[in-house]
């Protein structure tokens, strides 16, 4: 299956994902027009970063689920359309039901609603070309999404589908194919030749067309970005020049910003220049002294700041906070133990240091002089101090005192307090006075005023932090502290010490001058780079855009498309289609001129071209509308044959102003096809409907005719019978007999409409006699809607039309003319309307004569 292979191939793509929507649109519309191509250009740009991805982008590149082209496992038949809402003026509570076997012809005049039903099916099922737009009811103020219930049979199982215009395509519904005037144009070419290709190749051809459009459009859009933006010149051997010379679409902004100068580096240019002047005009000894003096000037300030940092950096603050929390926790535990020990005592000072000292003296006395006595004494023992016996209550209290003194909570609390006090003592020793360092600050201020300011702020913040910690209840509120200035001073001193060591000789001085010249040159380049940052960013962006356009152009390469086309061709689809196509032309008796086929390929295309044998003219130059339509139908049927599809086919007014011969060919081919699959035909052409009836009779196929009518502002009312003009004699007599009970009720009730209805029945009775003469008496020798005269049928009637036939028919026709609606009788010649019993006799007489004549003819 060519389309299935294309879908599978497209869904495996890792790049060029915009191709998927190109194939999706080609499957839906048949041909990619300007609006579709512009959309695909936008999607391709989204994929390659040239445009922002919109809300629909994920859908555009999503895997294809093209319905209706996959392998058919079971035939799908259309059962009915019902519960229609918001579709033109179609009735919502009616059901249009189709016969599952043979051919169902749906007849309706213009405006009856026939086309609206067809539009539902064209949107739900599979059709070539643009899908028709469905309009809501113009007679109603409110409208919503068009929807309907579509019932189908898949095998023996019925499925009722709630279809809406916005629903995702369904594989089962898309298995049903539709052929109409619009889709027919996609099976033939408007060029010099009628071209036929497998459906998958048609999709690839349209994809190739989209690629060419996108490639040309992207090249045009790229032109404004081809010329490079002029950039400043830089030192040839510098790092900035190396960076600029290697600019590309992959250059990162971070790399550019890393070379740009900070304000501090910009300020350092002046300092370096002054430094260079000193180096050039001084001896090594003088330079070393300068470096040594600088170190001595800043070292005291550095020591001061380092001392503060060691006591108040974040790690120290965390340790102080941890020590304080530990102290408070253990202090609370000790207080709890003390409370439990002293609970109920009225004497003050218990467990105080003095009391504890007294307790220990008593304990020592007992243990020294009375080794066998327990301390504290228990109940009944003499008290060591008052010598009175210890009561039970006193023994309990003494035990609680001893337990408290032995409890470790107070010991731990004391240790925690000592740890915290140690931190506080260190903080109290700190000095935040900056007056001794004014000279150093002034030197720093001359070099970099910002650093001098930062040092003062740092010192002040550390002082606030220290003061907060020294409060009775320490305040650990975070204060922002930055030590960058400390690091800078340390770096400067280290640098000066290093330079002092390097300038030990004249050679060292020369090297230092050279190094400083290189640093200055680099700083000057970077200063120019910084000033040109915006221009350089524009150049990087230009290079990115060029790369994106190049990538977009690469996505339009046809190599893989051609390979997929060749794969389909090698699969044998073309040969099978060619044979099936020729067979279909033969079934349509297409012999007006000789046609042969040839295979050709061009830029990813593989196709069959129909041509006039031995002629240079194209078929469209000489073929009539009917002949071209035959070619389209042959293409349509050939595709179904090769795919081995047996699902339903729907024809919507398949013929349009074609000559009589090709209408007959169409009717015959459709009727024959209805023997092997469900066929549904929507038509407004009475003569074509008649041809379908005759073709189905000849093919011995079941024909079911449905009429569609409009009542008031509402259309789409289905009637399960053909229109009166198409009914045969038997159907008309059956209709008249069914009308008799209603007529009888009208007479019995005195309904004033009785006479009008009775006259209408005589109208229809007269037309039935005429149809009887055409079909049975004259055996269709001469027939309406037919050009020919069937002379071979004369033998059936030449000895079997009697004077009795003439008399019976003339009498019946005369009576019908007398009473039928439409003849305006003179007032003085007015006739009474027959009673019901008489009308019943006339209908019975018609039925009796028909049965007798039918028996004679058979």
SULRAVEN-V917667 format. One record per residue. N is the residue number from 1. RES is the residue in one small letter. OMEGA is omega in radians with two decimals (none if undefined). Layout:
# SULRAVEN-V917667
[[N:RES:OMEGA] [N:RES:OMEGA]]
This chain:
# SULRAVEN-V917667
[[1:x:-2.98] [2:x:-3.12] [3:x:3.14] [4:x:3.12] [5:x:3.11] [6:x:3.13] [7:x:3.12] [8:x:3.12] [9:x:-3.10] [10:x:-3.11] [11:x:3.10] [12:x:-3.12] [13:x:3.05] [14:x:3.08] [15:x:-3.08] [16:x:-3.07] [17:x:3.11] [18:x:3.08] [19:x:-3.09] [20:x:-3.11] [21:x:3.06] [22:x:3.11] [23:x:3.12] [24:x:-3.14] [25:x:3.13] [26:x:3.11] [27:x:-3.11] [28:x:-2.98] [29:x:-3.13] [30:x:-3.13] [31:x:-3.14] [32:x:3.13] [33:x:-3.02] [34:x:-3.10] [35:x:3.11] [36:x:-3.14] [37:x:3.10] [38:x:3.10] [39:x:-3.14] [40:x:3.07] [41:x:3.13] [42:x:3.14] [43:x:3.12] [44:x:3.11] [45:x:3.08] [46:x:-3.11] [47:x:-3.06] [48:x:3.00] [49:x:3.14] [50:x:3.05] [51:x:3.09] [52:x:3.13] [53:x:-3.12] [54:x:-3.04] [55:x:-3.09] [56:x:-3.01] [57:x:-3.13] [58:x:3.10] [59:x:-3.11] [60:x:-3.05] [61:x:-3.12] [62:x:3.12] [63:x:-3.09] [64:x:3.01] [65:x:-3.11] [66:x:-3.04] [67:x:3.02] [68:x:-3.10] [69:x:-3.10] [70:x:-3.14] [71:x:-3.08] [72:x:-3.14] [73:x:3.10] [74:x:3.13] [75:x:3.11] [76:x:3.14] [77:x:-3.14] [78:x:-3.13] [79:x:-3.05] [80:x:2.95] [81:x:-3.12] [82:x:3.09] [83:x:-3.11] [84:x:3.09] [85:x:3.05] [86:x:3.06] [87:x:-3.11] [88:x:3.14] [89:x:-3.09] [90:x:3.09] [91:x:-3.04] [92:x:-3.05] [93:x:3.11] [94:x:3.13] [95:x:3.05] [96:x:-3.01] [97:x:-3.08] [98:x:3.06] [99:x:-3.11] [100:x:3.13] [101:x:3.06] [102:x:-3.04] [103:x:3.03] [104:x:3.10] [105:x:3.13] [106:x:-3.09] [107:x:3.06] [108:x:3.08] [109:x:3.07] [110:x:-3.13] [111:x:-3.10] [112:x:-3.09] [113:x:3.14] [114:x:-3.10] [115:x:3.12] [116:x:3.04] [117:x:-3.14] [118:x:3.13] [119:x:3.08] [120:x:-3.10] [121:x:3.13] [122:x:3.09] [123:x:-3.09] [124:x:-3.08] [125:x:-3.03] [126:x:3.08] [127:x:3.09] [128:x:3.12] [129:x:-3.10] [130:x:3.08] [131:x:-3.08] [132:x:3.12] [133:x:3.12] [134:x:3.12] [135:x:3.07] [136:x:-3.10] [137:x:-3.11] [138:x:-3.12] [139:x:-3.13] [140:x:-3.12] [141:x:-3.11] [142:x:3.11] [143:x:3.10] [144:x:3.13] [145:x:3.05] [146:x:3.13] [147:x:-3.14] [148:x:2.99] [149:x:3.13] [150:x:-3.13] [151:x:-3.13] [152:x:2.97] [153:x:2.96] [154:x:-2.95] [155:x:3.12] [156:x:-3.05] [157:x:3.10] [158:x:3.10] [159:x:3.09] [160:x:-3.00] [161:x:3.03] [162:x:-3.07] [163:x:2.98] [164:x:-3.09] [165:x:-3.08] [166:x:-3.10] [167:x:3.07] [168:x:3.12] [169:x:3.13] [170:x:-3.12] [171:x:-3.09] [172:x:3.12] [173:x:-3.13] [174:x:3.05] [175:x:3.11] [176:x:-3.07] [177:x:3.14] [178:x:3.11] [179:x:3.08] [180:x:-3.09] [181:x:-3.11] [182:x:-3.11] [183:x:3.14] [184:x:-3.11] [185:x:3.14] [186:x:3.06] [187:x:3.11] [188:x:-3.09] [189:x:3.06] [190:x:3.12] [191:x:-3.08] [192:x:-3.11] [193:x:3.00] [194:x:-3.05] [195:x:3.09] [196:x:-3.12] [197:x:2.99] [198:x:-3.07] [199:x:3.14] [200:x:3.12] [201:x:3.08] [202:x:3.10] [203:x:-3.13] [204:x:3.08] [205:x:3.11] [206:x:3.06] [207:x:3.09] [208:x:3.11] [209:x:3.12] [210:x:3.13] [211:x:-3.13] [212:x:3.12] [213:x:-3.12] [214:x:-3.13] [215:x:-3.12] [216:x:-3.13] [217:x:-3.12] [218:x:3.08] [219:x:3.11] [220:x:-3.13] [221:x:-3.10] [222:x:-3.01] [223:x:-3.12] [224:x:-3.06] [225:x:-3.04] [226:x:-3.07] [227:x:-3.13] [228:x:3.10] [229:x:3.13] [230:x:-3.13] [231:x:3.13] [232:x:3.07] [233:x:-3.13] [234:x:3.12] [235:x:-2.95] [236:x:-3.05] [237:x:-3.10] [238:x:-3.14] [239:x:3.12] [240:x:3.13] [241:x:3.08] [242:x:3.12] [243:x:-3.09] [244:x:-3.09] [245:x:-3.14] [246:x:3.09] [247:x:3.09] [248:x:3.12] [249:x:-3.11] [250:x:3.12] [251:x:-3.10] [252:x:3.10] [253:x:3.13] [254:x:3.12] [255:x:3.09] [256:x:-3.10] [257:x:3.12] [258:x:3.12] [259:x:-3.14] [260:x:-3.10] [261:x:2.92] [262:x:3.12] [263:x:3.12] [264:x:3.13] [265:x:3.11] [266:x:3.12] [267:x:-3.08] [268:x:-3.13] [269:x:3.13] [270:x:-3.13] [271:x:-3.13] [272:x:3.11] [273:x:3.11] [274:x:3.12] [275:x:-3.13] [276:x:3.11] [277:x:3.12] [278:x:-3.13] [279:x:-3.09] [280:x:-3.04] [281:x:-3.07] [282:x:3.07] [283:x:3.10] [284:x:-3.14] [285:x:3.14] [286:x:-3.12] [287:x:3.14] [288:x:3.12] [289:x:3.12] [290:x:-3.13] [291:x:-3.14] [292:x:3.13] [293:x:-3.14] [294:x:-3.14] [295:x:-3.13] [296:x:-3.12] [297:x:-3.04] [298:x:-3.03] [299:x:3.13] [300:x:3.12] [301:x:3.11] [302:x:3.13] [303:x:3.12] [304:x:-3.09] [305:x:3.13] [306:x:3.11] [307:x:3.11] [308:x:-3.13] [309:x:-3.13] [310:x:-3.11] [311:x:-2.98] [312:x:3.07] [313:x:-3.00] [314:x:3.13] [315:x:3.12] [316:x:3.12] [317:x:3.11] [318:x:3.13] [319:x:3.12] [320:x:3.13] [321:x:3.13] [322:x:3.13] [323:x:3.14] [324:x:3.13] [325:x:3.14] [326:x:3.13] [327:x:-3.10] [328:x:-3.14] [329:x:-3.10] [330:x:3.08] [331:x:3.13] [332:x:3.12] [333:x:3.13] [334:x:3.13] [335:x:3.12] [336:x:3.14] [337:x:3.14] [338:x:-3.13] [339:x:-3.13] [340:x:-3.11] [341:x:-3.03] [342:x:-3.04] [343:x:3.07] [344:x:-3.13] [345:x:-3.13] [346:x:-3.10] [347:x:-3.12] [348:x:3.02] [349:x:3.11] [350:x:-3.13] [351:x:3.03] [352:x:3.13] [353:x:-3.14] [354:x:-3.14] [355:x:3.14] [356:x:3.13] [357:x:3.11] [358:x:-3.13] [359:x:-3.10] [360:x:3.09] [361:x:3.13] [362:x:-3.13] [363:x:3.13] [364:x:3.12] [365:x:-3.10] [366:x:-3.06] [367:x:-3.13] [368:x:-3.02] [369:x:-3.14] [370:x:-3.04] [371:x:-3.10] [372:x:-3.08] [373:x:-3.14] [374:x:3.03] [375:x:0.04] [376:x:-3.10] [377:x:3.14] [378:x:-3.09] [379:x:3.11] [380:x:3.10] [381:x:3.10] [382:x:3.10] [383:x:-3.10] [384:x:-3.05] [385:x:-3.10] [386:x:3.10] [387:x:3.09] [388:x:3.12] [389:x:3.14] [390:x:3.09] [391:x:3.13] [392:x:-3.12] [393:x:-3.14] [394:x:3.12] [395:x:3.14] [396:x:-3.13] [397:x:3.13] [398:x:3.11] [399:x:3.14] [400:x:3.09] [401:x:-3.11] [402:x:3.12] [403:x:-3.13] [404:x:-3.10] [405:x:3.12] [406:x:-3.12] [407:x:-3.05] [408:x:-3.06] [409:x:-3.13] [410:x:3.11] [411:x:-3.14] [412:x:3.12] [413:x:3.13] [414:x:3.12] [415:x:-3.14] [416:x:3.13] [417:x:3.13] [418:x:3.13] [419:x:-3.14] [420:x:3.14] [421:x:3.12] [422:x:3.12] [423:x:-3.11] [424:x:3.12] [425:x:3.11] [426:x:-3.13] [427:x:-3.11] [428:x:-3.11] [429:x:-3.08] [430:x:3.13] [431:x:-3.08] [432:x:-3.12] [433:x:-3.12] [434:x:-3.10] [435:x:3.14] [436:x:-3.03] [437:x:-3.11] [438:x:-3.12] [439:x:3.13] [440:x:3.12] [441:x:3.14] [442:x:3.10] [443:x:3.12] [444:x:-3.14] [445:x:3.11] [446:x:-3.12] [447:x:-3.08] [448:x:-3.07] [449:x:-3.10] [450:x:3.13] [451:x:3.10] [452:x:3.12] [453:x:-3.13] [454:x:3.13] [455:x:3.13] [456:x:3.12] [457:x:3.13] [458:x:-3.14] [459:x:-3.13] [460:x:-3.13] [461:x:3.10] [462:x:3.10] [463:x:3.10] [464:x:-3.14] [465:x:3.14] [466:x:-3.14] [467:x:3.12] [468:x:-3.11] [469:x:-3.11] [470:x:3.11] [471:x:3.12] [472:x:3.03] [473:x:-3.02] [474:x:3.12] [475:x:-3.10] [476:x:3.10] [477:x:-3.08] [478:x:3.05] [479:x:-3.10] [480:x:-3.13] [481:x:3.12] [482:x:-3.09] [483:x:-3.13] [484:x:-3.12] [485:x:3.10] [486:x:3.13] [487:x:-3.13] [488:x:3.12] [489:x:3.14] [490:x:3.13] [491:x:3.13] [492:x:-3.13] [493:x:3.12] [494:x:-3.14] [495:x:-3.13] [496:x:3.11] [497:x:3.13] [498:x:-3.14] [499:x:3.11] [500:x:-3.14] [501:x:-3.09] [502:x:-3.09] [503:x:3.12] [504:x:-3.12] [505:x:3.07] [506:x:3.13] [507:x:3.10] [508:x:3.11] [509:x:3.13] [510:x:3.14] [511:x:3.14] [512:x:3.08] [513:x:3.14] [514:x:3.14] [515:x:-3.13] [516:x:3.07] [517:x:3.12] [518:x:3.12] [519:x:3.14] [520:x:3.12] [521:x:3.12] [522:x:3.13] [523:x:3.10] [524:x:3.09] [525:x:-3.10] [526:x:3.07] [527:x:3.08] [528:x:3.11] [529:x:-3.14] [530:x:3.13] [531:x:-3.08] [532:x:-3.03] [533:x:-3.09] [534:x:3.14] [535:x:-3.14] [536:x:3.08] [537:x:3.09] [538:x:3.12] [539:x:3.08] [540:x:3.12] [541:x:3.09] [542:x:3.13] [543:x:3.09] [544:x:-3.13] [545:x:3.10] [546:x:3.11] [547:x:-3.14] [548:x:3.10] [549:x:3.09] [550:x:3.09] [551:x:3.11] [552:x:3.11] [553:x:3.12] [554:x:3.12] [555:x:3.14] [556:x:3.11] [557:x:-3.02] [558:x:-3.02] [559:x:-3.09] [560:x:3.10] [561:x:3.11] [562:x:3.13] [563:x:3.12] [564:x:3.10] [565:x:3.13] [566:x:3.12] [567:x:3.10] [568:x:-3.12] [569:x:-3.13] [570:x:3.13] [571:x:3.07] [572:x:-3.10] [573:x:-3.07] [574:x:-3.13] [575:x:3.13] [576:x:3.13] [577:x:3.14] [578:x:3.14] [579:x:3.14] [580:x:3.13] [581:x:3.13] [582:x:3.13] [583:x:3.12] [584:x:3.08] [585:x:3.13] [586:x:3.11] [587:x:3.13] [588:x:3.13] [589:x:-3.14] [590:x:-3.10] [591:x:-3.12] [592:x:3.06] [593:x:-3.09] [594:x:3.13] [595:x:2.98] [596:x:-3.05] [597:x:3.01] [598:x:3.11] [599:x:3.08] [600:x:3.12] [601:x:-3.14] [602:x:3.10] [603:x:3.07] [604:x:-3.09] [605:x:2.95] [606:x:-3.05] [607:x:2.99] [608:x:3.10] [609:x:3.04] [610:x:-3.12] [611:x:3.04] [612:x:-3.08] [613:x:3.08] [614:x:-3.11] [615:x:3.09] [616:x:-3.13] [617:x:3.00] [618:x:-3.10] [619:x:-3.12] [620:x:3.10] [621:x:-3.00] [622:x:-3.05] [623:x:3.07] [624:x:3.12] [625:x:3.13] [626:x:3.13] [627:x:3.11] [628:x:3.12] [629:x:3.08] [630:x:3.11] [631:x:3.14] [632:x:3.13] [633:x:3.10] [634:x:3.11] [635:x:-3.13] [636:x:-3.10] [637:x:3.13] [638:x:-3.14] [639:x:3.11] [640:x:3.14] [641:x:-3.12] [642:x:3.14] [643:x:-3.12] [644:x:-3.12] [645:x:3.12] [646:x:3.11] [647:x:-3.04] [648:x:3.01] [649:x:3.11] [650:x:3.06] [651:x:3.10] [652:x:-3.08] [653:x:-3.03] [654:x:3.13] [655:x:-3.11] [656:x:3.14] [657:x:3.06] [658:x:3.12] [659:x:-2.97] [660:x:-3.07] [661:x:-3.07] [662:x:3.02] [663:x:3.12] [664:x:3.13] [665:x:3.11] [666:x:-3.11] [667:x:-3.14] [668:x:-3.08] [669:x:-3.14] [670:x:3.14] [671:x:3.11] [672:x:-3.13] [673:x:-3.11] [674:x:3.07] [675:x:-3.06] [676:x:3.13] [677:x:3.06] [678:x:3.10] [679:x:3.06] [680:x:-3.13] [681:x:2.98] [682:x:-3.12] [683:x:3.02] [684:x:-3.04] [685:x:-3.10] [686:x:-3.11] [687:x:3.11] [688:x:3.08] [689:x:3.11] [690:x:3.11] [691:x:3.10] [692:x:3.12] [693:x:-3.13] [694:x:-3.13] [695:x:3.10] [696:x:3.07] [697:x:-3.11] [698:x:-3.12] [699:x:-3.09] [700:x:3.09] [701:x:3.13] [702:x:3.11] [703:x:3.08] [704:x:-3.09] [705:x:3.11] [706:x:3.09] [707:x:3.08] [708:x:-3.09] [709:x:3.07] [710:x:3.12] [711:x:-3.08] [712:x:3.12] [713:x:-3.08] [714:x:-3.11] [715:x:3.02] [716:x:3.09] [717:x:-3.12] [718:x:3.05] [719:x:-3.03] [720:x:3.11] [721:x:-3.12] [722:x:3.03] [723:x:-3.05] [724:x:-3.07] [725:x:-3.12] [726:x:-3.12] [727:x:3.05] [728:x:-3.05] [729:x:-3.09] [730:x:-3.13] [731:x:-3.12] [732:x:3.12] [733:x:3.10] [734:x:3.13] [735:x:-3.13] [736:x:-3.14] [737:x:3.12] [738:x:-3.13] [739:x:-3.05] [740:x:3.14] [741:x:3.13] [742:x:3.13] [743:x:-3.14] [744:x:3.12] [745:x:-3.14] [746:x:3.13] [747:x:-3.09] [748:x:-3.10] [749:x:-3.13] [750:x:-3.14] [751:x:-3.11] [752:x:-3.14] [753:x:-3.11] [754:x:-3.07] [755:x:3.13] [756:x:-3.12] [757:x:3.13] [758:x:3.12] [759:x:3.12] [760:x:3.11] [761:x:3.10] [762:x:3.00] [763:x:-3.06] [764:x:3.11] [765:x:3.12] [766:x:3.14] [767:x:3.10] [768:x:3.07] [769:x:3.13] [770:x:3.13] [771:x:3.11] [772:x:3.12] [773:x:-3.10] [774:x:-3.00] [775:x:-2.95] [776:x:-3.13] [777:x:-3.13] [778:x:3.03] [779:x:3.08] [780:x:3.06] [781:x:3.04] [782:x:-3.00] [783:x:3.05] [784:x:-3.10] [785:x:3.12] [786:x:3.14] [787:x:-3.00] [788:x:3.00] [789:x:-3.04] [790:x:-3.08] [791:x:-3.13] [792:x:3.13] [793:x:-3.13] [794:x:-3.10] [795:x:-3.13] [796:x:-3.02] [797:x:-2.97] [798:x:3.12] [799:x:-2.99] [800:x:2.96] [801:x:-2.98] [802:x:3.07] [803:x:3.08] [804:x:3.09] [805:x:-3.11] [806:x:-3.10] [807:x:-3.11] [808:x:-3.07] [809:x:3.14] [810:x:-3.13] [811:x:-3.13] [812:x:-3.13] [813:x:-3.14] [814:x:-3.14] [815:x:3.12] [816:x:-3.14] [817:x:-3.13] [818:x:-3.01] [819:x:-3.04] [820:x:3.08] [821:x:3.12] [822:x:3.07] [823:x:-3.12] [824:x:-3.14] [825:x:3.05] [826:x:-3.06] [827:x:-3.09] [828:x:3.14] [829:x:-3.08] [830:x:-3.12] [831:x:3.09] [832:x:3.10] [833:x:-3.14] [834:x:3.05] [835:x:-3.09] [836:x:-3.07] [837:x:-3.14] [838:x:3.12] [839:x:3.12] [840:x:3.12] [841:x:-3.12] [842:x:3.10] [843:x:3.12] [844:x:3.12] [845:x:3.09] [846:x:-3.12] [847:x:-3.12] [848:x:-3.14] [849:x:-3.13] [850:x:-3.12] [851:x:3.13] [852:x:-3.14] [853:x:3.13] [854:x:3.12] [855:x:3.10] [856:x:-3.07] [857:x:-3.12] [858:x:none]]
